[in-house]
Amino acid sequence: MPKTAGKKTPEAQGAQPDFETALTRLEEIVERLDDGNLPLAEALALFKEGTALAKRCRTLLSAAEVVVKEALSDVDEHDMEPQFEGDETGSAEDDGEF
């Protein structure tokens, strides 16, 4: 018997899904709940799963926001100015040319 037959997915083993996986599953849950044809117990279970996935997505987005803010804080303001050909200062207005 192959050993992979009983292998569980990372989510089934308790691992947290990545953002894309969580968002895709959350969208599936929303579609199923929007249909409105589910037994109450199943709808409640899906709702509970959906709220957990939404929380996971918020956590991952918050972490990504921190990474972006840190990366931007490392960038010198001068590096963000547009550079024009032949202009080392980054400003075309300094020499009167546009």
C-alpha positions as CSV (number, residue, x, y, z in Angstrom):
1,M,0.0,0.0,0.0
2,P,1.5,3.4,-0.9
3,K,2.4,5.6,2.0
4,T,0.9,8.7,0.4
5,A,-2.7,7.3,0.6
6,G,-3.2,8.5,4.1
7,K,-1.2,11.6,3.8
8,K,-2.9,14.7,5.1
9,T,-2.7,18.2,3.6
10,P,-0.7,20.8,5.6
11,E,-4.0,22.5,6.6
12,A,-5.3,19.1,7.9
13,Q,-2.2,18.7,9.9
14,G,-2.7,22.0,11.6
15,A,-0.4,24.1,9.4
16,Q,-1.7,27.6,8.6
17,P,-2.5,28.2,4.9
18,D,-0.7,30.9,2.9
19,F,-2.6,34.0,1.9
20,E,-3.6,32.8,-1.6
21,T,-4.9,29.5,-0.3
22,A,-6.8,31.1,2.5
23,L,-8.4,33.7,0.2
24,T,-9.4,31.1,-2.4
25,R,-11.0,28.9,0.3
26,L,-12.7,32.0,1.8
27,E,-14.2,32.9,-1.6
28,E,-15.5,29.3,-2.0
29,I,-17.2,29.5,1.4
30,V,-18.8,32.8,0.6
31,E,-20.2,31.4,-2.7
32,R,-21.6,28.4,-0.9
33,L,-23.2,30.5,1.9
34,D,-24.6,33.0,-0.6
35,D,-26.4,30.1,-2.3
36,G,-28.5,29.7,0.8
37,N,-29.3,26.0,0.2
38,L,-27.2,24.6,3.1
39,P,-28.4,22.9,6.2
40,L,-28.0,25.1,9.2
41,A,-25.2,23.0,10.8
42,E,-23.2,23.0,7.6
43,A,-23.7,26.7,7.2
44,L,-22.5,27.4,10.7
45,A,-19.4,25.2,10.2
46,L,-18.6,27.1,7.0
47,F,-19.2,30.4,8.7
48,K,-16.8,29.5,11.5
49,E,-14.2,28.3,9.0
50,G,-14.7,31.5,7.0
51,T,-14.1,33.7,10.0
52,A,-10.9,31.9,10.9
53,L,-9.7,32.3,7.3
54,A,-10.6,36.0,7.3
55,K,-8.6,36.4,10.4
56,R,-5.6,34.5,8.9
57,C,-5.8,36.8,5.8
58,R,-5.8,39.9,8.0
59,T,-2.8,38.7,9.9
60,L,-0.9,38.0,6.7
61,L,-1.8,41.3,5.2
62,S,-0.7,43.1,8.4
63,A,2.6,41.3,8.3
64,A,3.1,42.2,4.6
65,E,2.3,45.9,5.4
66,V,5.1,45.9,8.0
67,V,7.5,44.5,5.5
68,V,6.6,47.2,2.9
69,K,6.8,50.0,5.5
70,E,10.2,48.8,6.6
71,A,11.4,48.6,3.0
72,L,10.2,52.1,2.3
73,S,11.8,53.5,5.4
74,D,15.1,52.1,4.2
75,V,14.8,54.0,1.0
76,D,16.5,57.5,1.0
77,E,14.0,60.2,0.0
78,H,16.5,61.3,-2.7
79,D,16.3,57.9,-4.3
80,M,12.6,58.4,-4.8
81,E,13.0,61.6,-6.9
82,P,12.7,61.1,-10.6
83,Q,16.0,61.2,-12.5
84,F,16.3,62.9,-15.8
85,E,18.9,62.2,-18.4
86,G,21.9,64.4,-18.0
87,D,20.7,65.8,-14.7
88,E,22.5,64.5,-11.6
89,T,20.3,66.4,-9.2
90,G,17.1,64.8,-10.3
91,S,15.3,68.0,-11.1
92,A,14.8,69.5,-14.6
93,E,13.7,72.8,-13.1
94,D,17.1,73.7,-11.7
95,D,18.6,74.5,-15.2
96,G,15.4,76.0,-16.6
97,E,14.8,73.1,-19.0
98,F,11.7,71.0,-19.1
